[in-house]
Amino acid sequence: MQFLFLNERFAPQVSQQPEVDLHHWRMFRAPSGDTRLSAEIKPGTMRITTPVVAVDIPKACCITSSGRRYRLCCPPEDGELLRALIQANAERSGLVDAADVSDTIWSEITARASTV
């Protein structure tokens, strides 16, 4: 499957968008150790984050090096087409050999939620 990404641009300043709710996302860990989110922010708009520096498991929230907070509102994307698009966006952003750690993170979040 091939995708063509057009109209690339930067995310808004963190001060303009300090928090983002994610409904279609995957998390990737690069061989360097950097972990990033790749997500569909809204239909047709993809984003790869700056490195994740903290994960607040009880709040299902990731904080990136930019200071932006991404709330994981639902399980990682598993729809075939959108998952392939999210992964392709990660790969074109340099995460070619990255491991998908989405299910591991989500398991930690749901395990924590069940004990609260």
C-alpha positions as semicolon CSV with decimal commas, in nm:
position;residue;x (nm);y (nm);z (nm)
1;M;0,000;0,000;0,000
2;Q;0,136;0,343;-0,091
3;F;0,038;0,684;0,043
4;L;0,115;1,032;-0,081
5;F;0,137;1,300;0,188
6;L;0,070;1,657;0,073
7;N;0,058;2,003;0,227
8;E;0,304;1,935;0,507
9;R;0,318;2,196;0,784
10;F;0,416;2,236;1,147
11;A;0,178;2,189;1,439
12;P;0,047;2,505;1,607
13;Q;0,255;2,655;1,887
14;V;0,215;2,469;2,215
15;S;0,072;2,786;2,373
16;Q;-0,207;2,777;2,112
17;Q;-0,271;2,405;2,150
18;P;-0,136;2,277;2,483
19;E;-0,349;1,961;2,483
20;V;-0,470;1,728;2,209
21;D;-0,718;1,443;2,242
22;L;-0,616;1,145;2,029
23;H;-0,868;0,894;1,896
24;H;-0,656;0,745;1,614
25;W;-0,297;0,690;1,723
26;R;-0,003;0,450;1,747
27;M;0,319;0,486;1,950
28;F;0,663;0,396;1,811
29;R;0,999;0,351;1,983
30;A;1,305;0,416;1,764
31;P;1,628;0,218;1,804
32;S;1,773;0,537;1,958
33;G;1,519;0,508;2,241
34;D;1,306;0,805;2,134
35;T;0,935;0,730;2,155
36;R;0,688;0,926;1,944
37;L;0,318;0,927;1,872
38;S;0,192;0,913;1,516
39;A;-0,173;1,008;1,490
40;E;-0,458;1,136;1,284
41;I;-0,547;1,466;1,456
42;K;-0,859;1,519;1,245
43;P;-0,970;1,360;0,918
44;G;-0,689;1,404;0,667
45;T;-0,448;1,564;0,915
46;M;-0,161;1,350;1,041
47;R;0,093;1,438;1,309
48;I;0,416;1,289;1,438
49;T;0,505;1,425;1,780
50;T;0,829;1,539;1,930
51;P;0,975;1,269;2,158
52;V;0,754;1,153;2,444
53;V;0,928;1,243;2,770
54;A;0,665;1,116;3,014
55;V;0,356;0,899;3,020
56;D;0,099;0,969;3,289
57;I;-0,054;0,621;3,304
58;P;-0,348;0,707;3,536
59;K;-0,451;0,997;3,310
60;A;-0,371;0,813;2,982
61;C;-0,167;1,115;2,880
62;C;0,169;1,154;2,706
63;I;0,382;1,464;2,749
64;T;0,624;1,542;2,467
65;S;0,950;1,735;2,467
66;S;0,763;2,034;2,325
67;G;0,549;2,039;2,639
68;R;0,229;1,941;2,461
69;R;0,002;1,688;2,630
70;Y;-0,165;1,416;2,424
71;R;-0,457;1,237;2,588
72;L;-0,506;0,881;2,463
73;C;-0,887;0,871;2,451
74;C;-0,923;0,517;2,325
75;P;-0,719;0,208;2,234
76;P;-0,453;0,231;1,962
77;E;-0,584;0,239;1,607
78;D;-0,642;-0,109;1,469
79;G;-0,841;-0,035;1,153
80;E;-0,636;-0,168;0,862
81;L;-0,632;0,141;0,641
82;L;-0,590;0,408;0,909
83;R;-0,331;0,200;1,094
84;A;-0,130;0,167;0,770
85;L;-0,156;0,544;0,715
86;I;-0,041;0,619;1,072
87;Q;0,253;0,380;1,033
88;A;0,347;0,523;0,692
89;N;0,351;0,871;0,846
90;A;0,584;0,746;1,121
91;E;0,815;0,582;0,866
92;R;0,836;0,889;0,644
93;S;0,927;1,086;0,957
94;G;1,232;0,866;1,014
95;L;1,087;0,589;1,232
96;V;1,160;0,318;0,976
97;D;1,307;0,063;1,219
98;A;1,092;0,168;1,514
99;A;0,901;-0,082;1,725
100;D;0,528;-0,031;1,767
101;V;0,475;-0,012;2,146
102;S;0,112;0,102;2,131
103;D;-0,043;-0,215;2,270
104;T;0,209;-0,230;2,556
105;I;0,131;0,127;2,665
106;W;-0,243;0,072;2,632
107;S;-0,221;-0,248;2,840
108;E;-0,049;-0,049;3,117
109;I;-0,320;0,218;3,100
110;T;-0,607;-0,031;3,114
111;A;-0,440;-0,235;3,390
112;R;-0,403;0,081;3,598
113;A;-0,763;0,185;3,529
114;S;-0,893;-0,150;3,653
115;T;-0,715;-0,111;3,988
116;V;-0,847;0,239;4,057
